[in-house]
Amino acid sequence: MSIIGNAQLKLLEKLCNACAVSGDEGEVRSIVLEEIKGQAEDVKVDALGNVLATKKGTGQNHLRVMVSAHMDEVGFMLVADDGEGLFRFETIGGMDVRQLPGKAVLVGREHVPGVIGARPIHLTTAEERKQKIPLEALRIDTGPGTSKAKLGEWATFATRFQRSGPSLLAKALDNRLGVATLIELLKHAPAEIDLLAAFTVQEEIGLRGAKVAAYAFNPDLGIAVDATPANDLPDWEGEENTTYNTKLGSGPAIYVTDGATYSDPRLVRWLVETAEAARIPYQLRQPGGGGTDAGAIHKARAGVPSVSVSVPHRYSHTAISVARLEDWKNSLSLLQAALTRLTPELLMYERA
């Protein structure tokens, strides 16, 4: 049974500080390949850049369990050069443009430093200040003369990982938390299953990597391990938030439904029963939008029973997110305990 200690926190820090915008996941992929070396019978990188690792259980008649965690993060791409180190850009993945002005970024594989610039407040009118700044008015500014930034390169936030008491603060907790979790699962895989570990690409722009990974693996069931946005701040008047979807500090979030998937109810019950038997805190993610790799996995081939388990975090898809260390620990504990007690009989019951 794996635990989360200093080594795992150092790995998460390394993963979060890496730059891996959708379509340019190489930095994280290199870390994954190094970490899982010798941990699986078969490891390959497919045509899209997914890392697919197979670790077989002992004995016969094991379920083939695909566990997926996406390596990519939201970010930017340089699309036009205005000269003097100023670049127009497009967003990659779902982002709120209101959050962008003034944020430090790193551009390209050489991590060229830059900042997202907009006109200063002193030079705007009262009417302009009431309106959202359009993306077209923003520029990534890397400075003149020495910039090595080029058109077509990706960029991401320059935020560095921090630990603050019970909290983890970083860019890309979505989904480096899932990547770090899947690495631990692979290192300590239960003997009762064949673990098919998919470190996927391009989740933030349409679950693309998971689609081909699920086709290649052809699993009996699928689990997406991710980080889910928590809408748990107090309301505007300071009252209790009764419309939350998940809460920090309440344990891993088990999905019943989201914008891309109806989770298989057999798998939801299996996770809930495991959590209650092992006295692991958990929460059911309230229905709503968004989606995980499960949205692609469950539609592979003739269909794959699928479910998602996520670590809640605040301020998703911004320069810095906040999660709780205990929620991460409990997510790993739940997955390990559930996989250990998984048998083929689970899928012999009717889905409903």
C-alpha positions, 0 to 999 in steps of 0.5 A: 500500500502506497502512502503520500510522503516527501517523495510523492510531494517532490514528484507532484512539485516536479510535475506541476512546475513542468510546462505541458499545454495540450498538444505539447505534453513532452515535459510531463511525459518524460517525467512519467517515463522515468518514474515508471521505468521497470514498473510494468511489463509493457510501456509504450508511447502511442501516435498521439503521445499517450503513455500506455503502461500494462502491469499484469496481475497474478493468476488468471481471469483478471479484469482489465482495468484502465485507469486514466490521468491526463498529462496536459494543462490549459495554456496559450499559443502564440499566433501573431508577432507584433514585433518588439517581443509582443505576441498575440495569442489564443487560449488552449482549453477553457479559460476566463480571459478576465483572469489573464492580465498581469500574469507571468508566463513561460513560452516554449521549450526554453521557458522564455519568461513573459507577461500577459499585458493590457492597457493600464487602468490609468489609460482606460475610460470609466465605460471601458472598466465596466467591460471585460477586456477582449482577448484580442486586446491582450499581448504576451510580452517577452521583451525586445531583442533577446526573446527566443519566442516563436510563432506557434509555440505554447505558453503556460503560467509561470506559477511555482508549486507551494505547500502551505499548511494543509494546502497545495498551491500550484498551476496544473493541479488539474491534472498533475494530481491525477498523474502523480496518483496513477504513478503510485497506483502503478508502483503498487498495483494490486495483484487482483487485476491487470492494471492498464495505466493511461497517461493521456494527452489533449484532455483539455481540448476534447478528451482526445488521448483517452479516446485512442488509449481506450481503443488500444487497451480494450479494457473491461472497465475504466476509471478516470482520475482527475482534479475537479473544480470546487465551487465551495466559497461562501456566497456573496453575502457571506452565507453558507454555500448550499449550491456547491458541487464539491468541497475541499477537505471532504475527501475524493469526489466520486462522479455520478454524472457530469457533462460527458458521462453517466457513471456506471452505477455498479462502479459508483456503489463499489467505490462508495462501499469501499470508502465506507468499509475502509472509513475513507472520507468521500463525497459525491460530486454534484451533477453539472458540467465539465467532464473527464477522460471517462467521457471518451473511455465509456464510448470506446469500441462496444462500450466500457463501464466507467467512473471518475474519481477526482481531487477537489480544487479551487480556482481551476484553469487559472494561474494558481489552484488550491487543493488539500493534501488530505483529499489527495491522500484519501483519493489514493487510499480509496483507489488502492482499496477499491482495486484490491477488492475488485472481482469479475463478479462486479460486472455480472450484475445488471447495470441498473 
